[in-house]
Amino acid sequence: METGSIPVEDLPGGFDLQSTVESGQSYLWRREDGRMYETTHAYGGSAWYYAVTDCEVVRARQRDGLLEWESTTDAESLLVSLLRLDDDLDAILDATPEDSLVETAYDEYRGMRIVRDPFFPCLVSFICSAQMRVRRIYDMQTALARRFGESVEFDGKTYHEFPTPTQLAAADESDLRALKLGYRAPYVRKSAELLASGEVTAEDVRGLPYEDARDAMQAFVGVGDKVADCVLLFALGYLEAVPLDTWIQSAIEEHYPHCDRGSYRDTSRAIREQFGGEYAGYAQTYVFHYLRS
């Protein structure tokens, strides 16, 4: 077992592990105590969380000013990547225009960072997100990992990695429906087939100008504008993306009615400008978590 720690004071803008992994932006992370999405900061702030990626297990918790970790590998660089600990959060928040709702959300969850999830788990998570609460989405992804993913032994426990595109492409649609994916099951399977065959890949999207990337994401089945924006923001690093989900649409209606332009594309441009452009996705994520919580 490899172990280590990262001083939170060394991270510009600080860090809040629980808010980062329990804010509905990532379904890669799980709580060791099984209480994901059940507790507030007062009770969950020092809980152990774990993720499995590339057959490596990493567990992390935040305690006494440290981000402590245990892993099958030297996990510091992995944590920096997955949790975007290399972002200058102070500079990002300072770049956001004055806005009372955003400032309230920043104050409430200061230290929350946008994740950098692996592409395929992120894609499947948000294909499954339509008309679903975050806990239901989380349960679906957990079930997919346990049913189809590789198992990894660590510290006397068995962990499950999210399945690969090849593994889900080979799954029977009935098996996916049995995990309560419902009408999303054929979307997940077909998108897995596209990736497994190489017909469409993340590299077809990565590096394109933002709106072109959003269009390119829709080559995957079950991906519209909102799901595309989620994957761009939480997997591919397009920090300007603002997914227009139910909570953000409500925020637009109540706080930013001037941004409602009647179409997703035009409203998206207006709210991105409202939130400061380059890092608008950070403002969106804070507002989403604040309103949902």
C-alpha positions in Angstrom: 0.0 0.0 0.0 1.2 3.5 -0.9 0.2 6.4 1.3 0.7 10.1 1.4 -0.9 13.5 2.0 -1.2 16.9 0.4 -1.4 20.1 2.5 -4.6 21.9 1.6 -3.0 25.2 2.3 -0.7 24.5 -0.7 -3.6 24.4 -3.1 -4.6 27.9 -4.4 -8.1 28.6 -3.2 -8.1 25.6 -0.9 -10.0 22.4 -1.3 -13.3 20.8 -0.2 -13.3 17.1 -1.0 -16.8 16.3 0.0 -18.4 19.1 -2.1 -16.2 18.2 -5.0 -17.2 14.5 -5.2 -20.8 14.8 -3.8 -21.9 17.7 -6.0 -23.5 15.7 -8.8 -20.6 16.4 -11.2 -18.8 13.0 -10.8 -20.1 9.5 -10.3 -16.6 8.0 -10.2 -16.2 8.4 -6.5 -17.8 6.5 -3.7 -17.8 6.8 0.1 -16.4 3.9 2.1 -19.2 4.3 4.7 -21.9 4.0 2.0 -23.4 7.4 2.9 -22.9 9.2 -0.4 -25.4 12.1 -0.7 -26.7 11.5 2.8 -24.7 13.8 5.0 -23.8 17.5 5.4 -20.3 18.9 5.8 -20.7 18.6 9.6 -20.9 14.8 9.3 -19.2 13.9 6.0 -16.2 16.2 5.9 -13.6 13.6 7.0 -15.1 10.5 5.3 -13.0 8.2 3.2 -13.8 8.3 -0.5 -12.5 6.0 -3.2 -12.2 5.8 -7.0 -11.0 3.0 -9.3 -9.4 3.9 -12.6 -6.9 2.0 -14.8 -7.1 -0.9 -12.4 -5.7 1.4 -9.6 -7.6 2.1 -6.4 -7.2 5.4 -4.6 -8.8 6.3 -1.3 -8.8 9.8 0.0 -10.1 11.8 3.0 -9.7 15.4 4.1 -8.6 15.8 7.8 -6.6 18.3 9.9 -5.7 20.5 6.9 -4.5 17.5 4.8 -5.8 15.6 1.8 -4.7 12.1 3.0 -4.6 9.2 0.6 -4.0 5.4 0.4 -3.6 3.6 -2.9 -2.3 0.7 -5.0 0.0 3.3 -6.6 1.8 6.6 -5.9 -1.5 8.5 -6.2 -0.5 12.1 -5.7 -0.4 12.9 -9.5 -3.6 10.9 -10.0 -5.4 13.0 -7.4 -4.1 16.2 -8.8 -5.5 15.2 -12.2 -8.8 13.7 -11.1 -9.7 16.5 -8.7 -8.1 19.4 -10.6 -5.9 20.3 -7.7 -3.7 22.1 -10.2 -6.4 24.8 -10.8 -5.7 28.2 -9.3 -9.1 28.4 -7.7 -8.5 31.9 -6.3 -7.7 33.2 -9.8 -10.8 31.4 -11.3 -13.2 32.8 -8.7 -11.7 36.3 -9.0 -12.3 36.2 -12.7 -16.0 35.8 -12.2 -18.0 39.0 -12.6 -19.8 40.3 -9.4 -23.0 38.3 -9.0 -24.8 37.9 -5.7 -26.0 34.3 -6.3 -22.6 33.1 -7.5 -20.8 34.8 -4.6 -23.2 33.2 -2.1 -22.5 29.8 -3.6 -18.7 30.4 -3.6 -18.9 31.4 0.1 -20.9 28.3 1.0 -18.7 25.7 -0.8 -15.4 27.4 -1.1 -12.8 24.9 -2.2 -15.0 22.8 -4.4 -13.3 22.0 -7.6 -14.5 20.8 -11.0 -13.4 17.2 -11.6 -11.5 15.7 -14.5 -13.2 12.3 -14.9 -12.3 9.6 -17.4 -14.3 10.1 -20.6 -16.4 6.9 -20.8 -17.7 6.8 -17.2 -18.6 10.5 -17.5 -20.4 9.9 -20.8 -22.4 7.0 -19.5 -23.2 8.8 -16.2 -24.8 11.8 -18.0 -26.5 9.7 -20.7 -28.2 8.1 -17.6 -28.9 11.5 -16.0 -32.1 12.4 -17.9 -34.9 13.0 -15.4 -32.9 11.5 -12.6 -31.8 12.7 -9.2 -28.1 12.5 -8.4 -28.6 9.5 -6.0 -30.3 7.5 -8.7 -27.6 8.3 -11.2 -25.0 7.3 -8.7 -26.8 4.0 -7.9 -26.9 3.1 -11.7 -23.2 3.7 -12.1 -22.4 1.7 -9.0 -24.5 -1.2 -10.3 -22.8 -1.0 -13.7 -19.4 -1.2 -12.1 -20.3 -4.2 -9.9 -22.1 -6.1 -12.7 -19.7 -5.5 -15.6 -16.4 -3.9 -14.4 -13.2 -5.5 -13.4 -12.6 -6.2 -9.7 -9.5 -5.0 -7.9 -8.3 -6.2 -4.5 -6.9 -3.7 -2.2 -6.3 -3.7 1.6 -8.5 -6.8 2.0 -11.4 -5.4 0.1 -12.8 -5.9 -3.4 -13.4 -2.7 -5.5 -15.0 -2.5 -8.9 -13.8 -0.4 -11.8 -16.3 1.1 -14.2 -16.7 -1.1 -17.3 -14.8 -0.4 -20.5 -16.6 0.4 -23.7 -15.9 -3.1 -24.9 -17.5 -4.6 -21.8 -20.7 -2.6 -22.1 -20.9 -3.0 -25.8 -21.0 -6.8 -25.2 -23.8 -6.5 -22.6 -27.3 -7.5 -23.3 -29.8 -4.7 -23.4 -32.0 -6.7 -21.0 -29.2 -6.9 -18.5 -28.8 -3.1 -18.6 -32.5 -2.6 -18.2 -32.4 -4.9 -15.2 -30.0 -2.4 -13.6 -32.9 0.2 -13.9 -31.4 2.1 -16.9 -34.8 1.9 -18.6 -35.0 3.6 -22.0 -31.4 4.7 -21.5 -30.1 1.2 -21.9 -29.9 1.1 -25.7 -28.3 4.6 -25.7 -25.5 3.4 -23.3 -24.9 0.2 -25.3 -24.8 1.9 -28.7 -22.5 4.7 -27.4 -20.2 2.0 -26.0 -20.2 0.2 -29.4 -19.2 3.5 -31.1 -16.2 3.9 -28.7 -15.3 0.2 -28.7 -15.2 0.1 -32.5 -13.3 3.4 -32.8 -16.1 4.9 -35.0 -16.3 7.8 -32.6 -13.8 8.6 -29.9 -13.0 11.3 -27.3 -10.2 12.4 -29.6 -12.8 13.4 -32.2 -13.9 16.0 -29.7 -10.9 17.0 -27.7 -9.3 20.2 -28.8 -12.1 21.5 -31.0 -13.5 25.0 -30.4 -16.1 24.8 -27.6 -19.3 24.9 -29.6 -17.9 22.6 -32.3 -17.0 20.2 -29.6 -20.5 20.3 -28.2 -21.8 19.5 -31.7 -19.3 16.7 -32.1 -20.3 15.1 -28.8 -23.7 14.5 -30.2 -22.4 11.7 -32.5 -22.9 9.5 -29.4 -26.4 8.1 -28.9 -28.5 9.7 -26.2 -26.4 12.8 -26.1 -28.0 16.2 -26.7 -26.7 19.7 -25.8 -27.0 19.4 -22.0 -25.3 15.9 -21.8 -22.6 17.1 -24.2 -21.9 20.1 -22.0 -21.6 17.9 -18.9 -19.0 15.7 -20.6 -17.1 18.6 -22.0 -17.0 20.3 -18.5 -16.4 17.3 -16.3 -14.2 15.1 -18.5 -12.6 17.1 -21.3 -11.7 20.3 -19.5 -14.0 22.8 -21.3 -14.3 25.1 -18.3 -16.5 27.5 -20.2 -19.3 24.9 -20.6 -22.6 25.6 -18.8 -25.0 22.7 -18.8 -28.5 24.0 -18.8 -30.1 21.5 -16.5 -33.2 22.0 -14.4 -31.4 23.9 -11.6 -29.7 26.3 -13.9 -32.8 26.8 -15.9 -34.6 27.7 -12.7 -31.7 30.1 -11.8 -32.1 31.8 -15.2 -35.8 32.2 -14.7 -35.5 33.7 -11.2 -32.1 35.6 -11.3 -31.1 36.0 -15.0 -34.3 36.3 -17.1 -32.4 38.4 -19.6 -30.3 35.3 -20.5 -33.3 33.3 -21.6 -33.0 33.6 -25.4 -35.5 30.8 -26.3 -33.0 28.2 -27.6 -30.3 26.2 -25.8 -27.5 27.5 -28.0 -28.4 31.2 -27.5 -29.3 30.9 -23.8 -26.0 29.1 -23.3 -24.1 31.9 -24.8 -25.9 34.5 -22.7 -25.4 32.6 -19.4 -21.8 31.9 -20.2 -21.3 35.7 -20.7 -23.2 36.3 -17.4 -20.8 33.9 -15.6 -17.6 35.4 -17.1 -16.9 33.3 -20.1 -13.7 31.3 -19.8 -14.5 29.8 -16.3 -18.3 30.0 -16.5 -18.5 26.2 -15.8 -17.1 26.8 -12.3 -19.8 29.4 -11.6 -22.4 26.9 -13.0 -21.2 24.1 -10.8 -21.2 26.2 -7.6 -24.7 27.5 -8.4 -26.0 24.0 -9.2 -24.7 22.5 -6.0 -25.9 25.5 -3.9 -29.4 25.4 -5.3 -29.7 21.6 -5.2 -28.5 21.4 -1.6 
